Amino acid sequence: MSSTTDKVSGYANQAAGTVKQGVGKVVGSEELQVKGAVQELKGKAQVAVGDVKEIVKDGADTAADEINRKL
C-alpha cells in the first residue's frame, strides 16, 4: 500500500471505531465499546505506517537527488 492509502484506511478505521464506541455507550454494550477502541487504535497505527512510508520515500528521494547532483 502507498502512504496515502495507509493514511486513508487509517482515518476510516479511526472514524468507524469512534462510531462503534459511541453506539456501544448508547446501547450499553461494553463489547462494542472495546471493539471500537481496538479499531480506532488500528487506524492510528495505519496512519503512523503511512507517515513512516512517506518519510522514508522523501529521504530516499533526497538521497537520490544528492547523488545525481554529484555525478
N, C-alpha and C positions, 0 to 999 in steps of 0.2 A: 504494500500500500504506500501511497505517497504521503508526504507530511500533511497535505491538505485533507486527504481522505481520512487519515487518522484523526485529525482535529474535528472534522465534521461529524464523524461517527462518535467521537468522544463527547462533543457537546450535545448530540442527540441522546446519548445514554445518560448524561447528567440530567437533562431535562426530563426524560422518562422516569428516571429514578426519583427525582424530586416529586413528580406527579404521583408515583406509586406510594411514596411516603405520606403524602397529603391524604390520598384516598385511604390508606391504611389507618391514619389517625381518625378520619371521619367515621369509618365503619368499625373502628376498634380492633383492627387486625394487626397484631404485633408482627406476625409473619410477613405481611405485605410491607410493613414499615422497614423491616430488616432487608427484605429483597430489594426494596427501593434504595436503601442506603448502600447496599452492595453494588447495585447497578450504577449509582452515582459515582462511587469510588472507581469502578471500572472505567467510566467515562473520563474521570480526571486522569487516570493512568494513560488512556488513549491519547488525550490531549498532550500529556507530557512526552509520550513517544513521538508524536508529531513534531513537537518543539525540538526534540533532540535530533530527529532526522533533518530538520531544517538547518539547525546549527552545523551539523556535520557536512551537509551539502554546501552550505555557504563557505565553510572552512576549506573544503576541497576545491571549490571554485576559485577562492582567493589564492590558494597554493598553486593551482594550475596557471592562473594568470601571472603570478610572480615568476614561475619557471619559464613561461613563454616570453616574458619580458627580458629575461637574462639570456635567452638563446639567440 
